[in-house]
């Protein structure tokens, strides 16, 4: 599955998202940064509220410290998935249950330096595991190669335990690096698509 990150769209954002909404993609990946958990800050809710009416499903990635506050705000986009960071909370299961109360899939993300093993007690409850293959906070970075081991480990754990979570990978994915992440279920692709011809770049990822 393909989740297109809109982070790199700096101009005519509404017009460009409407263009992407007509293409063969599975999700819009919406990165929300608070300037605290990561140094950068992205949109306020009212700046992207228009995406609520898009046909493509919404995949909201919260890179924030006050996770519950942002869940309460971004449920209004009617997302299919809301993902938060393991590193941002002391009670991940509570937040997973909170997201599920809205009938939304709950995802948990880990930074490049965070081992998969920290998720051992969480994986049975979560719907998506998002492997950050770059440092969170900015687009256009290069794929960190040890991310491949995390993706492969998560696939093995899922199979051994009959878990049902999807594996998502975010960061530095393009038509070359996608092969390193072949065991992921969802590719988040940003600048590779949004800085080129949308249709042509999407086709390269999906080939």
Secondary structure, DSSP 8 states (H G I E B T S, - for coil): -EEEE-TT--SSHHHHHHHHTTSS-SEEEEEEEBSSSSS-B---HHHHGGGGG-SSEEEEEEE-SSHHHHHHHHGGG--SEEEEEGGG-S-HHHHHHHHHTTT-EEEEEE-TTS-GGGGTTTTTT-SEEEEESS-TT-SS----TTHHHHHHHHHHHHHHHT---EEEEESS--TTGGGGGTT-SEEEE-HHHHTS-HHHHHHHHH-
